[in-house]
Amino acid sequence: MASLVVQTSFLGDVVLTTPLIAELAKRGDVDVLTTQPGAQILANNPAIRNTLVYEKRDRDRGLSGLMRTVRRVRHTGLYGSPPPSTGDTRRPENYYETAYMAQGSLRSALLALAVGVPHRIGFDTSSGRAFYTERVAYKPDRHHAERLWWLSMSDCADPPLPEQIRPRLYPGEEERRVVDRLLEDAGIPRPYIVIGPGSAWGTKRWPFYPELAKLVADHFPVVVVGGNGDVMLGDTVIAQLPSGRGLNAAGRLSLLASAELIGRAAALVGNDSAPQHLASAMGTPTVTVYGPTTPEFGFGPLAPQSATIGLANLACRPCHKHGPARCPLGHWRCMRELSSRQVFETLMRTLSTAETA
Ligand code: SF4
């Protein structure tokens, strides 16, 4: 019997679901229903049999898109592979015994119900919980990777070891080749430091990465990662660096190639955002800069020798689950009062801990 993992949340959540997937793969086949970026980041994962894409806000939006996805998932569960373009005459071999609802929306719950998966397990706090057959306690004081991992365990199981809840990504030969060429063309030697200055939420973007990059460039080359929307931000970060000391790779790499680039770095410095999860999955020491959110929400770095930094005594912190678009108080002190020197010193301490580990 196979399992279906439903995870159509943000990219970081998809990365944090990989320990759950690895645990389930010890028991049988695992298929994953996720977003297009999620499918890209999960490529080559040896624990996954099939990755199915549900573009809930694009191609598959609305009821017709939902039902089309239901048919695709049902076929994959029955036959062990996605529907071919021509008629399929194979006999059904296996079916999903359990759906693990790593994403807890009502829509996802209805999808798993419509697919016909008999056991549907999710958190007792999720919007779709009325349609689950088993509700697992959401543990607010644990890392989210651990919370997701508990979906596969009974309450009496031993807590996981750190290695059991560390996410994993699997860049392949193509990603290695692309990163080799990128670094070689730019003349960037190892060791280098990766900076991830972007975030989908405006208040989570620490504004002093250009100053930090100047401090770092006296010791290491700096490489910026990010998506297409971070290209201008990346240009700003490396603008004042001497020739050969900075490279803006934002918008130039696939998600898995970005993971490969991060995996080769001495450390990553970034916001409470997707790059820190890529670093966790690649085991790269991480410094995460926190503003309106805190590590206690359960989304901090998991790589060994990682650190977090944020203003400890600011009464308005944290102010939002994700980080608002604008500071509701107008002053944005949580980020503006964190200096580049403080973050640089945290990075240097992290590097020296990693060296002696
Ligand atoms: S209210 Fe406080 S924690 Fe929230 S964005 Fe403003 S300064 Fe940061």
Boltz pocket constraint, residues with backbone or C-beta under 6 A from the ligand:
constraints:
  - pocket:
      binder: B
      contacts: [[A, 203], [A, 291], [A, 292], [A, 293], [A, 316], [A, 317], [A, 318], [A, 319], [A, 320], [A, 326], [A, 327], [A, 328], [A, 329], [A, 330], [A, 331], [A, 332], [A, 333], [A, 334], [A, 335]]
      max_distance: 6.0
